[in-house]
Each structure stands twice: as C-alpha cells, then as structure tokens.
Amino acid sequence: MNELNTIQQVVVLVMPVLFAITVHEAAHGWVASKLGDSTAKQLGRVTLNPIKHIDLLGTVILPLGMYLLTGFMFGWAKPVPVDWRNLRNPRRDMALVAIAGPASNLIMAVLWAIGMQVGVHLLETLPWVAYPLIYMGTAGIMINTILMVLNLLPILPLDGGRIVASLLPPKLAVPYARLEPWGLFIIVSLLATGLLGNIISPVLSMFQYIIVSLVGLN
C-alpha cells in the first residue's frame, strides 16, 4: 500500500481494523455465553457494534499511528468480561474462550483474502470496486494475522497466556498468573527493542503465505 497517500491508507485500514477487533472481542463473549457465562451478553458485548468494543487510544489512535510511523500495528480493545466461576468446566472453558478470539481473526483473514481474490477478478470490468477490495483485503489479511499471532503469545493477559494458564497444573498456574501485572510491560519492552517483530515475523509470514495460497493469490 506504499503507493497510497496517508489519507488513503487510513481509509483503507479503518474497516479491517474495526472488524478485526470487534469480531475478536465478540467471539470471546459469544463462546463464554455458550459455555455458561452470560456476563458479556448481559453487558451488550456479544455484538458486532464496534462502539461497544472500541478503546479510543488502543483501538484507533495507537494502531493507526504505529502503522503509519513504523509499518507495524499494535493495539487493544476493551476486554470482554468473563466470570470463570459461571463456566461449566472453568479450566477447559477459559482456554476455549481465549482461543475464540484468535480463531475469529484467522477466519476473517481468509474472508479478506477471498474478497481480495474477487477484486483481482473484477480489475478489468469494475476497477472502482476491485481496487478497494484488493487494498482492504491486503490490510485485512495483515491486521488479522498480526492480531492472531500477537494474541497467541504465552504472555498474560494475552489470549495465549490464558490458554497456557488453563493448561498448566494448578501448582504452576497460580504463580504463572501472578505475572499478569507485568504482561503489558513485557510486551512493550519486546516491541521497543525490536524483539517482538523478530519473534512473530516468521509465524506471520507463514500464516499469510498459507492464507493467500488457499485462495490462489500467490
């Protein structure tokens, strides 16, 4: 998207960013409601209305600013509340609730790739439809794979950390959970030192290659 100016890049990014974060958070709440906890549903968080999930700094300002300045995107939304005491099988179900978010991003990345493929086929007949689909599809694949891989890192409070905490024996899960207050500091430190990019870039490249290959874009 380097051929686009700043305003065009922002316009292209807005919809994929909002969908990526909104569906991610709604997926957590939806799975939790299916497994016995209706907290998120009662608070109106099992919805595709982005206003219910947006954190102005973490969802809009920081991701777009970082992308335009560095080419990398990092951010967050309002976390969906889950009361593990209401879940039918708390340890197992917390892992399922956690993995629902990254799984939704994987599905969305594939859907954006399909949209991109449609755009490629429409280039000659409907270019005014094709180009938005191609650019937003590119952004959608990038954003959703970043959100998926980043959230699967085994660092609390990320989804990967929740999954690890659910799988660990109780004697290990308790001290592991005590690391959560340091999680954001760890993530920011990895980001600032460039280690985060080095860690997730190979995995990102692998998933992006698989996704575009599935829809015949490579």
Order of alpha helices (4+ residues) and beta strands (2+ residues): alpha-alpha-alpha-alpha-alpha-alpha-alpha-alpha-alpha
